Amino acid sequence: MGETDRADGGGSGHGSRGPAGPGGLLVVGDVVTDVVARHRGAPTRGTDTAAAIRIVPGGAGANAACWASRWGWHDVRLLGRVGADTAEWHARELQACGVRPQLVVDPQAPTGTVICLVDTAAAAERTFLTDSGASLRLDRGDWSDALLDGVAWLHLSGYLLFSEPSRGLVAAALDAARARGVPVSVDPASAGFLTELGVDRFLTLVEGIDVLLPSRDEACLLTGLSDAAEAAAELSRRVPLVVATSGVRGALVARSGVVCARVPAFPATAVDTTGAGDAFTGGFLAAVLSGADPRDAAAEGCRAGALAVTQVGGRPGRPV
């Protein structure tokens, strides 16, 4: 399992809990520290801009795991890589959300940090400045097929595909999941990083997965189409189930080249949209594991996303 240390924990969750189900949800992805700066209007160059600043735990993979637990799934595990500087803090925060952390402690790199600039004058839209740090240093040596013991679903954060070491881990995880018949979902994670990686390369790397969970922008980028519904339908010719989120427009569910459901968004007053897509993913996965069909699961994802935007940071339970 590699030569680095681990910050593991069992931890009991909070919030509602469903009955014991057929197995756990293993999320493999990024764990980062978010510095959220909420400001009004564009920052003024060369001088001060007033902002409300908070430091909170984040990361697309970690956030999705926490929301899956918050949405009632009883057994959620997270494999990620952090620096020694904040390993214990991140492990405690995950445990407090009901997630069992399996964190690899990097001996060289610090925990990744993301500065989230949230413009409260522009529908709480955000801009990210990202230092991936240890999060994209997960590699094949950090994977063991034993991580799938007792697991009913594997979810991979797309951020793992944006570095060579973590792509090796993704390949190993996909092979192991296929061998055991464990369904796999992927969140493409970032339109900006997808552009750098290349659409064809991304689609090749995720070949054989069961569910793709792109945002509208990511779906359009992956297909070259400008219409979200057409893009979701096109992607579903390559992946059995595609669920594309469109913010206030809700979500689209597509199979076999056809959009089979349009799920409306839940109304919410946004204060910070950081992590809304991660919340959708967590709510969707918890619902699917509980036996919901894709349309109902997407509705649960929209509910989670609506709750997420009413609070600061990407994790559940952090009201303004």
N, C-alpha and C positions, 0 to 999 in steps of 0.2 A: 504493500500500500504506500510505497515511497518511504523516504528517509526523514521526512519532516514530521513535526509533532502534530497532534490533533487536539482541538478543543471540542470535546464531545459533551453531550448532555442528554438527559431523558426529559426532564421538565414536564410539568402538567400544564395543560392549556387553559384558556379562559374563554368565556362566551359559550354559545350553545354547542352541544356535542351530540352527534348522532349515535345510533347504536353501532356496536362493533361490526365492521363490514368485511369484505373478502380480502382486504389487504391494504397496504400502505400506498401513499403517493410519495415518490421520490422526485424531488426537484434538484436538478444540477444547474448551478448558475452563479451569478455574481452576487457578492456581498460587499457593499461599499458604505462609506460614510457620506451622507448628504449634508451639504451646507445650503440651506434654503434661505434665499434673500428675497423677501416680498417688497416690491417697490412700486411706485405709481408713475407710469410714463417712462420714456426712454431715459437711461442714466445720462447725466450731463458729463461730457468729457472734460477732464482736467480739473475737476473739483468734486465736492461731496454730493452724493445723492442719498437722501434719507431712506432707510430700509429697516424692516423687521427681520432679524436674522436668527435662525435656529439651526442647531446641529442635531440631526436625527439619523437613525440607521436606515439604510436603503439598499438598493440593488434590485434589478428586475426579478431575478430568480428568488431572492430572499423575500421580496415583497409579495410575489405570487404565492409562495409557500405560506406566509403569514395569513393572507386573505383566504386561502383554502382552509386553513385551520379555523379561522374566524367564521367561515361560512359552514362549519359543522363537520368537516371530515376529521375523523378521530385519530388518524395516524399519518402525519406529514413529516417528512424527513428532508433535510437539505444538505447537499454536498457543495461546498464552496471553498475558496482559498482566501485567507486574510493575512495581514501582517501581525507580528507579535505585539505591535503597538496598541491594537484595539481588539485582539482576539477574544479576551474574556468578556468585554463589554458586549460584543456582537453575539456571543454565545448566550449570554444572559437575556438579551433583548429577544432573541429567537425563542428561547424557552418560555419567556413571558407571553409570547403569542401562541404557545402550544405547539411549536415546531421543535423537532429533535435535530439539533445541529450536529453535523459531522464536518467540522471545519479543519482544513489543512492549514497549518500555521507556516507561512513562508519564512525561511530564515534570512532572506535578503530584502525583499520588497515590502513596503508598507501597505496597509489596507488601501484599496482604491478610494478615491475621493471625487465627488461630483458636486460642483457648484451649480445650484439651480436658481436661475434668475426668473422670478415670477412677477409678471407685470399685472398688477391688480386693476389697471385701467384698460386692459385688453383681454377680458374674459379669463383672467388668471392663466393665460398662456405662458409657457416657460421655455427658457433657453438653457441648454446644458453645457458646462465646461467640464470635460471629463479627463481625469487621470486614473486609468484603469488599475494601476498598481498591481497588487498580488492577484486580483480577481481573474485576469486572463492568463495567469501562469499555472492554472490547473493543467495537468498533463496526464498522459496515459498511465504513468506510474501512480497517480492518485486514484485510479479506478481499480476496483475489484468486483468480479461478478457477484461476490457475496453481498454487495450493496443492494442487489435485487431480491435477496431473500425476504419473503413476506410482502413483496411489492406487487401491487395490481396495476400501477400506471407509472410511467416515466415521463417527466416533463423536462425539456431542455431549453434553457435560455439561449436565444440566438446570439447573444454576445459571445458565447463560447466559440462561435465560428469565425470570429474576427482576429484570432491569433493562432499561429501555427501549433504551439504546445497544446492548447485546449481543443483544437480540431482533432488531435490524436485521441484525446479522451472521448470526444463525441463519437468517433468511429468505433472505439471499443465498447462504449455504452450501447450504441445502436446494435452492434453484433450480438451482444449479450441479451438485449431485450428481445430481438428477433428469435434467438435460440430458445428463449423461455416463453414466447408468445405474449410478452408484455406490451400493451399498446404504448405508443410514443407520440407526444405532442411537442411542437416547437413554436415558440414566439420569435418572429424575425428580429424584434428588439429595436432596430435603429435604421431608419431610411438612409441616414448619412453614412453609417458604416457599411450598409448594404451596397451603396454606390461604390465605395472603395473596394470592397471584396469582389463585386461583379455578380450580376443576376444569375448567369449561367452556372457559375461556380457554386453559389448558394444552393440553387435547385439541385445540383448534383450531390452536394454534401448531405442534403436532407432526404434524398431519394429513399422511398420505402417507409416513411413515417405515416402515421394514421390521421393526425389532425394538425392543421396549420392555423395559427391564430394571428394573422397580420392586422395591422392598422390599415385604414383606408390608403394612406400614403404608401405604405409598404406593399400592399396588394397591387396598387397601380404601378409602382416601380418594378415589381417582379414580372409584370405582364406587358408593360409598355402601353397600357390602356388608361384612359382618363376617367372612365366611369367606374365607380367602385363596384357596382353590381356585376358589370361585365368582367371586371378583373377577378372578383371572387369566383364567378362561374368558370372562368378560364383556368384558374389555379386548381379548381376541383377536378379538372381532367387529369391532373398529375398527383393530387393528394386526395384520398377518399373523402375527407370532410374538411371544409374550409369555413372558418367562422371569422369574418372580417368586422372589426369595430370601426365605427364612424362618428365617435364623439356624441354630440347632441342628436345625431341622426340614428343612433342605436347600433344595431348589428345586423349583418347579413349571414345567412347560413346557406352554404352551397354544397351540392353533391353531384357528381357525374355530369358536370358542365351546366348545371341548372341551379339558379337561386331558388331554394325551396322554402325559405322563410325570411321575412323582414321583421325584426324585433325592435320595437320602439325603445328609445331611451327613457329612463325615469327622470322626472324633473328634479333639478338640484341647483342651488346657488353656489357657484364655484368660488372657492378662496385659493385653491392651489390644485392644479391638474396633475401634479407630479404623482406618478404611480397609478393613475386611473386605469390604464391598460393592464397593469399588473393585477389590480383588483379584479378587473373583468376576468382575467385568466384564472385567478384563484377561485372566484365564485363559480365560473363555468366548470372547472375541473372537479370541485367538490360536488356539484350537482350531478355531473356525469357519473362519478363514482357512486353516488347514491341511487343511481338508476334512472335519472331524468333523460328524456330524449333531447337531441341537440337544440331544438327550439326552446324548450323550457330551461335547459342549461344556459343558453345564451341570455334568456331573460334574467336568470339569477346573476349572470355576469354583469348585465347592465345595472342591476340593483346594487351590486357591490361597487361598481364604478361610480355610480351616483353618490354613494356614501363617501367614497374616497375623496372626491373633489371638495367636500365640505370641511375638510380638515387639512392641516399642514403636514407635509411629508407623505411618503408612499405606503406607510404601514397603517393597519387599523388601530383605532383607539387613541388618536392624537387630535382631539378637538382644539379649535382656536381658543 
